[in-house]
Amino acid sequence: MFQFFQLFGYHIDLFLAKQGNAFYGYKKIGVPTPKFDKCIFGVLVSSIIISLIAGPFIMFSDYGGLI
């Protein structure tokens, strides 16, 4: 009985992985990414990285109270 439930758990994990990666099946390999998506994700990731690096400096400096 234990082995049955263990096998059933593996089946559920595989099914969830298949459903979670369904998007990758629709996109063809080698299709270029639109420029709009590149710009949006580039700005978003760049702003997050800059805020993580410069944020503590601004928060803990003497000028942080002005913001």
N, CA, C and O atoms as a Tripos MOL2 file, in Angstrom:
@<TRIPOS>MOLECULE
protein
  268   267    67     0     0
PROTEIN
NO_CHARGES

@<TRIPOS>ATOM
      1 N           0.8220   -1.1930    0.0000 N.3       1 MET1
      2 CA          0.0000    0.0000    0.0000 C.3       1 MET1
      3 C           0.8670    1.2590    0.0000 C.2       1 MET1
      4 O           0.5640    2.2420   -0.6770 O.2       1 MET1
      5 N           1.9560    1.2060    0.7770 N.am      2 PHE2
      6 CA          2.8560    2.3520    0.8270 C.3       2 PHE2
      7 C           3.4420    2.6390   -0.5510 C.2       2 PHE2
      8 O           3.5290    3.7960   -0.9600 O.2       2 PHE2
      9 N           3.8400    1.5970   -1.2630 N.am      3 GLN3
     10 CA          4.4270    1.7800   -2.5880 C.3       3 GLN3
     11 C           3.4050    2.3680   -3.5670 C.2       3 GLN3
     12 O           3.7720    3.1440   -4.4500 O.2       3 GLN3
     13 N           2.1500    2.0100   -3.4210 N.am      4 PHE4
     14 CA          1.1180    2.5660   -4.2940 C.3       4 PHE4
     15 C           1.0000    4.0750   -4.0880 C.2       4 PHE4
     16 O           0.9440    4.8360   -5.0540 O.2       4 PHE4
     17 N           0.9640    4.5000   -2.8320 N.am      5 PHE5
     18 CA          0.8480    5.9340   -2.5680 C.3       5 PHE5
     19 C           2.1150    6.6830   -2.9810 C.2       5 PHE5
     20 O           2.0450    7.8340   -3.4100 O.2       5 PHE5
     21 N           3.2590    6.0370   -2.8530 N.am      6 GLN6
     22 CA          4.4960    6.6680   -3.2960 C.3       6 GLN6
     23 C           4.4890    6.8230   -4.8180 C.2       6 GLN6
     24 O           4.8840    7.8710   -5.3310 O.2       6 GLN6
     25 N           4.0550    5.8160   -5.5310 N.am      7 LEU7
     26 CA          3.9560    5.8970   -6.9820 C.3       7 LEU7
     27 C           2.9300    6.9470   -7.3970 C.2       7 LEU7
     28 O           3.1420    7.6690   -8.3710 O.2       7 LEU7
     29 N           1.8310    7.0350   -6.6730 N.am      8 PHE8
     30 CA          0.8090    8.0410   -6.9650 C.3       8 PHE8
     31 C           1.3600    9.4500   -6.7480 C.2       8 PHE8
     32 O           1.0380   10.3660   -7.5050 O.2       8 PHE8
     33 N           2.1900    9.6270   -5.7180 N.am      9 GLY9
     34 CA          2.8300   10.9170   -5.4740 C.3       9 GLY9
     35 C           3.7620   11.3050   -6.6100 C.2       9 GLY9
     36 O           3.8140   12.4690   -7.0080 O.2       9 GLY9
     37 N           4.5000   10.3280   -7.1350 N.am     10 TYR10
     38 CA          5.3730   10.5980   -8.2820 C.3      10 TYR10
     39 C           4.5450   11.0010   -9.4940 C.2      10 TYR10
     40 O           4.9240   11.8990  -10.2470 O.2      10 TYR10
     41 N           3.4310   10.3410   -9.6730 N.am     11 HIS11
     42 CA          2.5540   10.6610  -10.8000 C.3      11 HIS11
     43 C           2.0290   12.0950  -10.6960 C.2      11 HIS11
     44 O           1.9830   12.8140  -11.6940 O.2      11 HIS11
     45 N           1.6430   12.5010   -9.5160 N.am     12 ILE12
     46 CA          1.1540   13.8720   -9.3080 C.3      12 ILE12
     47 C           2.2670   14.8790   -9.5740 C.2      12 ILE12
     48 O           2.0320   15.9060  -10.2120 O.2      12 ILE12
     49 N           3.4860   14.5930   -9.0880 N.am     13 ASP13
     50 CA          4.6080   15.5050   -9.3260 C.3      13 ASP13
     51 C           4.9060   15.6560  -10.8130 C.2      13 ASP13
     52 O           5.1580   16.7680  -11.2780 O.2      13 ASP13
     53 N           4.8830   14.5720  -11.5570 N.am     14 LEU14
     54 CA          5.1350   14.6390  -12.9930 C.3      14 LEU14
     55 C           4.0360   15.4090  -13.7170 C.2      14 LEU14
     56 O           4.3140   16.1850  -14.6300 O.2      14 LEU14
     57 N           2.7860   15.1920  -13.3060 N.am     15 PHE15
     58 CA          1.6730   15.9070  -13.9290 C.3      15 PHE15
     59 C           1.7770   17.4050  -13.6870 C.2      15 PHE15
     60 O           1.5610   18.1960  -14.6050 O.2      15 PHE15
     61 N           2.1040   17.8040  -12.4630 N.am     16 LEU16
     62 CA          2.2310   19.2240  -12.1500 C.3      16 LEU16
     63 C           3.3970   19.8570  -12.9050 C.2      16 LEU16
     64 O           3.3080   21.0070  -13.3360 O.2      16 LEU16
     65 N           4.4950   19.1080  -13.0660 N.am     17 ALA17
     66 CA          5.6230   19.6280  -13.8330 C.3      17 ALA17
     67 C           5.2340   19.7980  -15.3000 C.2      17 ALA17
     68 O           5.6300   20.7730  -15.9390 O.2      17 ALA17
     69 N           4.4640   18.8590  -15.8320 N.am     18 LYS18
     70 CA          4.0250   18.9550  -17.2230 C.3      18 LYS18
     71 C           3.1110   20.1540  -17.4180 C.2      18 LYS18
     72 O           3.2480   20.8770  -18.4040 O.2      18 LYS18
     73 N           2.1830   20.3760  -16.4980 N.am     19 GLN19
     74 CA          1.2650   21.5070  -16.6090 C.3      19 GLN19
     75 C           1.9820   22.8350  -16.3870 C.2      19 GLN19
     76 O           1.6260   23.8390  -17.0050 O.2      19 GLN19
     77 N           2.9750   22.8540  -15.5260 N.am     20 GLY20
     78 CA          3.7100   24.0820  -15.2620 C.3      20 GLY20
     79 C           4.5890   24.5020  -16.4170 C.2      20 GLY20
     80 O           4.8790   25.6880  -16.5730 O.2      20 GLY20
     81 N           5.0210   23.5480  -17.2350 N.am     21 ASN21
     82 CA          5.8970   23.8510  -18.3640 C.3      21 ASN21
     83 C           5.1490   23.8480  -19.6880 C.2      21 ASN21
     84 O           5.7710   23.7080  -20.7410 O.2      21 ASN21
     85 N           3.8500   23.9970  -19.6620 N.am     22 ALA22
     86 CA          3.0590   23.9430  -20.8900 C.3      22 ALA22
     87 C           3.3910   25.1070  -21.8180 C.2      22 ALA22
     88 O           3.3110   24.9670  -23.0390 O.2      22 ALA22
     89 N           3.7630   26.2550  -21.2500 N.am     23 PHE23
     90 CA          4.0830   27.4290  -22.0740 C.3      23 PHE23
     91 C           5.2600   27.1460  -22.9950 C.2      23 PHE23
     92 O           5.2900   27.6060  -24.1360 O.2      23 PHE23
     93 N           6.2340   26.3830  -22.4930 N.am     24 TYR24
     94 CA          7.4310   26.1290  -23.2860 C.3      24 TYR24
     95 C           7.1330   25.2540  -24.4980 C.2      24 TYR24
     96 O           7.8950   25.2630  -25.4650 O.2      24 TYR24
     97 N           6.0560   24.5110  -24.4640 N.am     25 GLY25
     98 CA          5.6860   23.6900  -25.6030 C.3      25 GLY25
     99 C           5.0880   24.4940  -26.7380 C.2      25 GLY25
    100 O           5.1630   24.0790  -27.8950 O.2      25 GLY25
    101 N           4.4890   25.6480  -26.4270 N.am     26 TYR26
    102 CA          3.8570   26.4710  -27.4510 C.3      26 TYR26
    103 C           4.8710   27.3240  -28.2050 C.2      26 TYR26
    104 O           4.6740   27.6360  -29.3800 O.2      26 TYR26
    105 N           5.9380   27.6970  -27.5390 N.am     27 LYS27
    106 CA          6.9340   28.5620  -28.1630 C.3      27 LYS27
    107 C           7.9260   27.7110  -28.9520 C.2      27 LYS27
    108 O           8.4860   26.7470  -28.4310 O.2      27 LYS27
    109 N           8.1280   28.0740  -30.1830 N.am     28 LYS28
    110 CA          9.0830   27.3660  -31.0310 C.3      28 LYS28
    111 C          10.5070   27.8050  -30.6990 C.2      28 LYS28
    112 O          10.7360   28.9610  -30.3440 O.2      28 LYS28
    113 N          11.4390   26.9060  -30.8110 N.am     29 ILE29
    114 CA         12.8260   27.2200  -30.5340 C.3      29 ILE29
    115 C          13.3710   28.1030  -31.6480 C.2      29 ILE29
    116 O          13.1840   27.8130  -32.8300 O.2      29 ILE29
    117 N          14.0400   29.1730  -31.2660 N.am     30 GLY30
    118 CA         14.6550   30.0660  -32.2300 C.3      30 GLY30
    119 C          13.7990   31.2440  -32.6380 C.2      30 GLY30
    120 O          14.2480   32.0900  -33.4130 O.2      30 GLY30
    121 N          12.5630   31.3230  -32.1320 N.am     31 VAL31
    122 CA         11.7030   32.4580  -32.4580 C.3      31 VAL31
    123 C          12.2090   33.6730  -31.6880 C.2      31 VAL31
    124 O          12.3740   33.5960  -30.4700 O.2      31 VAL31
    125 N          12.4610   34.7970  -32.3690 N.am     32 PRO32
    126 CA         12.9910   35.9640  -31.6470 C.3      32 PRO32
    127 C          11.9660   36.5530  -30.6820 C.2      32 PRO32
    128 O          10.7590   36.5290  -30.9270 O.2      32 PRO32
    129 N          12.4870   37.0810  -29.5830 N.am     33 THR33
    130 CA         11.6480   37.7280  -28.5900 C.3      33 THR33
    131 C          11.3150   39.1330  -29.0720 C.2      33 THR33
    132 O          12.1880   39.8280  -29.5900 O.2      33 THR33
    133 N          10.0670   39.5610  -28.9100 N.am     34 PRO34
    134 CA          9.7130   40.9260  -29.3500 C.3      34 PRO34
    135 C          10.5160   41.9860  -28.6020 C.2      34 PRO34
    136 O          10.8750   41.8010  -27.4390 O.2      34 PRO34
    137 N          10.7910   43.0910  -29.2780 N.am     35 LYS35
    138 CA         11.6040   44.1610  -28.6880 C.3      35 LYS35
    139 C          10.9100   44.8020  -27.4960 C.2      35 LYS35
    140 O          11.5690   45.2500  -26.5570 O.2      35 LYS35
    141 N           9.5790   44.8500  -27.5300 N.am     36 PHE36
    142 CA          8.8390   45.4260  -26.4020 C.3      36 PHE36
    143 C           9.0740   44.6210  -25.1290 C.2      36 PHE36
    144 O           9.2920   45.1900  -24.0590 O.2      36 PHE36
    145 N           9.0300   43.2930  -25.2480 N.am     37 ASP37
    146 CA          9.2610   42.4350  -24.0760 C.3      37 ASP37
    147 C          10.6850   42.5890  -23.5680 C.2      37 ASP37
    148 O          10.9160   42.6210  -22.3590 O.2      37 ASP37
    149 N          11.6390   42.6860  -24.4820 N.am     38 LYS38
    150 CA         13.0280   42.8660  -24.0670 C.3      38 LYS38
    151 C          13.1960   44.1680  -23.2940 C.2      38 LYS38
    152 O          13.8650   44.1980  -22.2620 O.2      38 LYS38
    153 N          12.5930   45.2360  -23.7880 N.am     39 CYS39
    154 CA         12.7210   46.5390  -23.1250 C.3      39 CYS39
    155 C          12.0610   46.5390  -21.7530 C.2      39 CYS39
    156 O          12.6400   47.0210  -20.7790 O.2      39 CYS39
    157 N          10.8520   45.9990  -21.6800 N.am     40 ILE40
    158 CA         10.1320   45.9900  -20.4010 C.3      40 ILE40
    159 C          10.8730   45.1550  -19.3620 C.2      40 ILE40
    160 O          11.0800   45.6090  -18.2360 O.2      40 ILE40
    161 N          11.2750   43.9400  -19.7300 N.am     41 PHE41
    162 CA         11.9590   43.0830  -18.7650 C.3      41 PHE41
    163 C          13.3450   43.6230  -18.4370 C.2      41 PHE41
    164 O          13.8160   43.4740  -17.3090 O.2      41 PHE41
    165 N          14.0040   44.2480  -19.4120 N.am     42 GLY42
    166 CA         15.3130   44.8440  -19.1460 C.3      42 GLY42
    167 C          15.2210   45.9950  -18.1630 C.2      42 GLY42
    168 O          16.0380   46.0950  -17.2480 O.2      42 GLY42
    169 N          14.2400   46.8590  -18.3390 N.am     43 VAL43
    170 CA         14.0500   47.9840  -17.4190 C.3      43 VAL43
    171 C          13.6590   47.4750  -16.0390 C.2      43 VAL43
    172 O          14.1520   47.9750  -15.0280 O.2      43 VAL43
    173 N          12.7800   46.4890  -15.9910 N.am     44 LEU44
    174 CA         12.3250   45.9540  -14.7100 C.3      44 LEU44
    175 C          13.4670   45.3120  -13.9360 C.2      44 LEU44
    176 O          13.6520   45.5980  -12.7530 O.2      44 LEU44
    177 N          14.2290   44.4530  -14.5860 N.am     45 VAL45
    178 CA         15.3330   43.7780  -13.9020 C.3      45 VAL45
    179 C          16.4150   44.7780  -13.5180 C.2      45 VAL45
    180 O          16.9760   44.6940  -12.4250 O.2      45 VAL45
    181 N          16.7120   45.7240  -14.4050 N.am     46 SER46
    182 CA         17.7300   46.7280  -14.0840 C.3      46 SER46
    183 C          17.3090   47.5800  -12.8930 C.2      46 SER46
    184 O          18.1290   47.8690  -12.0220 O.2      46 SER46
    185 N          16.0490   47.9840  -12.8420 N.am     47 SER47
    186 CA         15.5950   48.8070  -11.7090 C.3      47 SER47
    187 C          15.6080   48.0260  -10.4050 C.2      47 SER47
    188 O          15.9160   48.5890   -9.3550 O.2      47 SER47
    189 N          15.2820   46.7450  -10.4520 N.am     48 ILE48
    190 CA         15.3320   45.9250   -9.2320 C.3      48 ILE48
    191 C          16.7690   45.7910   -8.7400 C.2      48 ILE48
    192 O          17.0290   45.9250   -7.5440 O.2      48 ILE48
    193 N          17.6990   45.5300   -9.6490 N.am     49 ILE49
    194 CA         19.0980   45.3780   -9.2490 C.3      49 ILE49
    195 C          19.6530   46.6950   -8.6990 C.2      49 ILE49
    196 O          20.3530   46.6950   -7.6870 O.2      49 ILE49
    197 N          19.3510   47.7940   -9.3450 N.am     50 ILE50
    198 CA         19.8360   49.0960   -8.8710 C.3      50 ILE50
    199 C          19.2370   49.4290   -7.5120 C.2      50 ILE50
    200 O          19.9290   49.9580   -6.6430 O.2      50 ILE50
    201 N          17.9460   49.1200   -7.3210 N.am     51 SER51
    202 CA         17.3290   49.4120   -6.0230 C.3      51 SER51
    203 C          17.9000   48.5210   -4.9210 C.2      51 SER51
    204 O          18.0180   48.9570   -3.7750 O.2      51 SER51
    205 N          18.2520   47.2880   -5.2500 N.am     52 LEU52
    206 CA         18.8560   46.4140   -4.2370 C.3      52 LEU52
    207 C          20.2620   46.8620   -3.8670 C.2      52 LEU52
    208 O          20.6840   46.7190   -2.7200 O.2      52 LEU52
    209 N          20.9830   47.4020   -4.8350 N.am     53 ILE53
    210 CA         22.3480   47.8520   -4.5520 C.3      53 ILE53
    211 C          22.3460   49.2330   -3.9060 C.2      53 ILE53
    212 O          23.0180   49.4390   -2.8950 O.2      53 ILE53
    213 N          21.6040   50.1750   -4.4700 N.am     54 ALA54
    214 CA         21.6510   51.5550   -3.9980 C.3      54 ALA54
    215 C          20.6420   51.8380   -2.8880 C.2      54 ALA54
    216 O          20.7760   52.8360   -2.1800 O.2      54 ALA54
    217 N          19.6450   50.9880   -2.7250 N.am     55 GLY55
    218 CA         18.6140   51.2220   -1.7140 C.3      55 GLY55
    219 C          19.1370   51.3650   -0.3020 C.2      55 GLY55
    220 O          18.7890   52.3290    0.3800 O.2      55 GLY55
    221 N          19.9710   50.4300    0.1650 N.am     56 PRO56
    222 CA         20.4970   50.5860    1.5360 C.3      56 PRO56
    223 C          21.3500   51.8310    1.7110 C.2      56 PRO56
    224 O          21.3340   52.4420    2.7800 O.2      56 PRO56
    225 N          22.0970   52.2190    0.6810 N.am     57 PHE57
    226 CA         22.8890   53.4390    0.7930 C.3      57 PHE57
    227 C          21.9930   54.6570    0.9640 C.2      57 PHE57
    228 O          22.3050   55.5520    1.7500 O.2      57 PHE57
    229 N          20.9080   54.6970    0.2520 N.am     58 ILE58
    230 CA         19.9920   55.8350    0.3550 C.3      58 ILE58
    231 C          19.2350   55.8020    1.6800 C.2      58 ILE58
    232 O          19.0390   56.8420    2.3090 O.2      58 ILE58
    233 N          18.8140   54.6240    2.1020 N.am     59 MET59
    234 CA         18.0430   54.5310    3.3470 C.3      59 MET59
    235 C          18.8660   54.9090    4.5750 C.2      59 MET59
    236 O          18.3640   55.5720    5.4820 O.2      59 MET59
    237 N          20.1400   54.4850    4.6040 N.am     60 PHE60
    238 CA         20.9480   54.6940    5.8000 C.3      60 PHE60
    239 C          21.8830   55.8950    5.7080 C.2      60 PHE60
    240 O          22.7480   56.0720    6.5660 O.2      60 PHE60
    241 N          21.7210   56.7120    4.6890 N.am     61 SER61
    242 CA         22.5440   57.9190    4.6000 C.3      61 SER61
    243 C          21.8000   59.0790    5.2530 C.2      61 SER61
    244 O          20.6390   58.9530    5.6410 O.2      61 SER61
    245 N          22.4870   60.1990    5.3640 N.am     62 ASP62
    246 CA         21.8590   61.3900    5.9730 C.3      62 ASP62
    247 C          20.7730   61.9570    5.0600 C.2      62 ASP62
    248 O          19.8500   62.6170    5.5380 O.2      62 ASP62
    249 N          20.8700   61.7100    3.7710 N.am     63 TYR63
    250 CA         19.8810   62.2310    2.8280 C.3      63 TYR63
    251 C          18.6610   61.3300    2.7090 C.2      63 TYR63
    252 O          17.6910   61.7000    2.0470 O.2      63 TYR63
    253 N          18.6840   60.1480    3.3370 N.am     64 GLY64
    254 CA         17.5620   59.2160    3.2390 C.3      64 GLY64
    255 C          16.2930   59.7340    3.8970 C.2      64 GLY64
    256 O          15.1920   59.3340    3.5180 O.2      64 GLY64
    257 N          16.4320   60.6090    4.8680 N.am     65 GLY65
    258 CA         15.2690   61.1500    5.5430 C.3      65 GLY65
    259 C          14.5040   62.1500    4.7000 C.2      65 GLY65
    260 O          13.3420   62.4400    4.9840 O.2      65 GLY65
    261 N          15.1390   62.6800    3.6710 N.am     66 LEU66
    262 CA         14.4640   63.6570    2.8220 C.3      66 LEU66
    263 C          13.5050   63.0100    1.8440 C.2      66 LEU66
    264 O          12.6000   63.6720    1.3380 O.2      66 LEU66
    265 N          13.6840   61.7410    1.5710 N.am     67 ILE67
    266 CA         12.8490   61.0670    0.5640 C.3      67 ILE67
    267 C          11.6010   60.5230    1.2030 C.2      67 ILE67
    268 O          10.7700   59.9230    0.5220 O.2      67 ILE67
@<TRIPOS>BOND
     1     1     2 1
     2     2     3 1
     3     3     4 2
     4     3     5 am
     5     5     6 1
     6     6     7 1
     7     7     8 2
     8     7     9 am
     9     9    10 1
    10    10    11 1
    11    11    12 2
    12    11    13 am
    13    13    14 1
    14    14    15 1
    15    15    16 2
    16    15    17 am
    17    17    18 1
    18    18    19 1
    19    19    20 2
    20    19    21 am
    21    21    22 1
    22    22    23 1
    23    23    24 2
    24    23    25 am
    25    25    26 1
    26    26    27 1
    27    27    28 2
    28    27    29 am
    29    29    30 1
    30    30    31 1
    31    31    32 2
    32    31    33 am
    33    33    34 1
    34    34    35 1
    35    35    36 2
    36    35    37 am
    37    37    38 1
    38    38    39 1
    39    39    40 2
    40    39    41 am
    41    41    42 1
    42    42    43 1
    43    43    44 2
    44    43    45 am
    45    45    46 1
    46    46    47 1
    47    47    48 2
    48    47    49 am
    49    49    50 1
    50    50    51 1
    51    51    52 2
    52    51    53 am
    53    53    54 1
    54    54    55 1
    55    55    56 2
    56    55    57 am
    57    57    58 1
    58    58    59 1
    59    59    60 2
    60    59    61 am
    61    61    62 1
    62    62    63 1
    63    63    64 2
    64    63    65 am
    65    65    66 1
    66    66    67 1
    67    67    68 2
    68    67    69 am
    69    69    70 1
    70    70    71 1
    71    71    72 2
    72    71    73 am
    73    73    74 1
    74    74    75 1
    75    75    76 2
    76    75    77 am
    77    77    78 1
    78    78    79 1
    79    79    80 2
    80    79    81 am
    81    81    82 1
    82    82    83 1
    83    83    84 2
    84    83    85 am
    85    85    86 1
    86    86    87 1
    87    87    88 2
    88    87    89 am
    89    89    90 1
    90    90    91 1
    91    91    92 2
    92    91    93 am
    93    93    94 1
    94    94    95 1
    95    95    96 2
    96    95    97 am
    97    97    98 1
    98    98    99 1
    99    99   100 2
   100    99   101 am
   101   101   102 1
   102   102   103 1
   103   103   104 2
   104   103   105 am
   105   105   106 1
   106   106   107 1
   107   107   108 2
   108   107   109 am
   109   109   110 1
   110   110   111 1
   111   111   112 2
   112   111   113 am
   113   113   114 1
   114   114   115 1
   115   115   116 2
   116   115   117 am
   117   117   118 1
   118   118   119 1
   119   119   120 2
   120   119   121 am
   121   121   122 1
   122   122   123 1
   123   123   124 2
   124   123   125 am
   125   125   126 1
   126   126   127 1
   127   127   128 2
   128   127   129 am
   129   129   130 1
   130   130   131 1
   131   131   132 2
   132   131   133 am
   133   133   134 1
   134   134   135 1
   135   135   136 2
   136   135   137 am
   137   137   138 1
   138   138   139 1
   139   139   140 2
   140   139   141 am
   141   141   142 1
   142   142   143 1
   143   143   144 2
   144   143   145 am
   145   145   146 1
   146   146   147 1
   147   147   148 2
   148   147   149 am
   149   149   150 1
   150   150   151 1
   151   151   152 2
   152   151   153 am
   153   153   154 1
   154   154   155 1
   155   155   156 2
   156   155   157 am
   157   157   158 1
   158   158   159 1
   159   159   160 2
   160   159   161 am
   161   161   162 1
   162   162   163 1
   163   163   164 2
   164   163   165 am
   165   165   166 1
   166   166   167 1
   167   167   168 2
   168   167   169 am
   169   169   170 1
   170   170   171 1
   171   171   172 2
   172   171   173 am
   173   173   174 1
   174   174   175 1
   175   175   176 2
   176   175   177 am
   177   177   178 1
   178   178   179 1
   179   179   180 2
   180   179   181 am
   181   181   182 1
   182   182   183 1
   183   183   184 2
   184   183   185 am
   185   185   186 1
   186   186   187 1
   187   187   188 2
   188   187   189 am
   189   189   190 1
   190   190   191 1
   191   191   192 2
   192   191   193 am
   193   193   194 1
   194   194   195 1
   195   195   196 2
   196   195   197 am
   197   197   198 1
   198   198   199 1
   199   199   200 2
   200   199   201 am
   201   201   202 1
   202   202   203 1
   203   203   204 2
   204   203   205 am
   205   205   206 1
   206   206   207 1
   207   207   208 2
   208   207   209 am
   209   209   210 1
   210   210   211 1
   211   211   212 2
   212   211   213 am
   213   213   214 1
   214   214   215 1
   215   215   216 2
   216   215   217 am
   217   217   218 1
   218   218   219 1
   219   219   220 2
   220   219   221 am
   221   221   222 1
   222   222   223 1
   223   223   224 2
   224   223   225 am
   225   225   226 1
   226   226   227 1
   227   227   228 2
   228   227   229 am
   229   229   230 1
   230   230   231 1
   231   231   232 2
   232   231   233 am
   233   233   234 1
   234   234   235 1
   235   235   236 2
   236   235   237 am
   237   237   238 1
   238   238   239 1
   239   239   240 2
   240   239   241 am
   241   241   242 1
   242   242   243 1
   243   243   244 2
   244   243   245 am
   245   245   246 1
   246   246   247 1
   247   247   248 2
   248   247   249 am
   249   249   250 1
   250   250   251 1
   251   251   252 2
   252   251   253 am
   253   253   254 1
   254   254   255 1
   255   255   256 2
   256   255   257 am
   257   257   258 1
   258   258   259 1
   259   259   260 2
   260   259   261 am
   261   261   262 1
   262   262   263 1
   263   263   264 2
   264   263   265 am
   265   265   266 1
   266   266   267 1
   267   267   268 2
@<TRIPOS>SUBSTRUCTURE
     1 MET1         2 RESIDUE 1 A MET
     2 PHE2         6 RESIDUE 1 A PHE
     3 GLN3        10 RESIDUE 1 A GLN
     4 PHE4        14 RESIDUE 1 A PHE
     5 PHE5        18 RESIDUE 1 A PHE
     6 GLN6        22 RESIDUE 1 A GLN
     7 LEU7        26 RESIDUE 1 A LEU
     8 PHE8        30 RESIDUE 1 A PHE
     9 GLY9        34 RESIDUE 1 A GLY
    10 TYR10       38 RESIDUE 1 A TYR
    11 HIS11       42 RESIDUE 1 A HIS
    12 ILE12       46 RESIDUE 1 A ILE
    13 ASP13       50 RESIDUE 1 A ASP
    14 LEU14       54 RESIDUE 1 A LEU
    15 PHE15       58 RESIDUE 1 A PHE
    16 LEU16       62 RESIDUE 1 A LEU
    17 ALA17       66 RESIDUE 1 A ALA
    18 LYS18       70 RESIDUE 1 A LYS
    19 GLN19       74 RESIDUE 1 A GLN
    20 GLY20       78 RESIDUE 1 A GLY
    21 ASN21       82 RESIDUE 1 A ASN
    22 ALA22       86 RESIDUE 1 A ALA
    23 PHE23       90 RESIDUE 1 A PHE
    24 TYR24       94 RESIDUE 1 A TYR
    25 GLY25       98 RESIDUE 1 A GLY
    26 TYR26      102 RESIDUE 1 A TYR
    27 LYS27      106 RESIDUE 1 A LYS
    28 LYS28      110 RESIDUE 1 A LYS
    29 ILE29      114 RESIDUE 1 A ILE
    30 GLY30      118 RESIDUE 1 A GLY
    31 VAL31      122 RESIDUE 1 A VAL
    32 PRO32      126 RESIDUE 1 A PRO
    33 THR33      130 RESIDUE 1 A THR
    34 PRO34      134 RESIDUE 1 A PRO
    35 LYS35      138 RESIDUE 1 A LYS
    36 PHE36      142 RESIDUE 1 A PHE
    37 ASP37      146 RESIDUE 1 A ASP
    38 LYS38      150 RESIDUE 1 A LYS
    39 CYS39      154 RESIDUE 1 A CYS
    40 ILE40      158 RESIDUE 1 A ILE
    41 PHE41      162 RESIDUE 1 A PHE
    42 GLY42      166 RESIDUE 1 A GLY
    43 VAL43      170 RESIDUE 1 A VAL
    44 LEU44      174 RESIDUE 1 A LEU
    45 VAL45      178 RESIDUE 1 A VAL
    46 SER46      182 RESIDUE 1 A SER
    47 SER47      186 RESIDUE 1 A SER
    48 ILE48      190 RESIDUE 1 A ILE
    49 ILE49      194 RESIDUE 1 A ILE
    50 ILE50      198 RESIDUE 1 A ILE
    51 SER51      202 RESIDUE 1 A SER
    52 LEU52      206 RESIDUE 1 A LEU
    53 ILE53      210 RESIDUE 1 A ILE
    54 ALA54      214 RESIDUE 1 A ALA
    55 GLY55      218 RESIDUE 1 A GLY
    56 PRO56      222 RESIDUE 1 A PRO
    57 PHE57      226 RESIDUE 1 A PHE
    58 ILE58      230 RESIDUE 1 A ILE
    59 MET59      234 RESIDUE 1 A MET
    60 PHE60      238 RESIDUE 1 A PHE
    61 SER61      242 RESIDUE 1 A SER
    62 ASP62      246 RESIDUE 1 A ASP
    63 TYR63      250 RESIDUE 1 A TYR
    64 GLY64      254 RESIDUE 1 A GLY
    65 GLY65      258 RESIDUE 1 A GLY
    66 LEU66      262 RESIDUE 1 A LEU
    67 ILE67      266 RESIDUE 1 A ILE
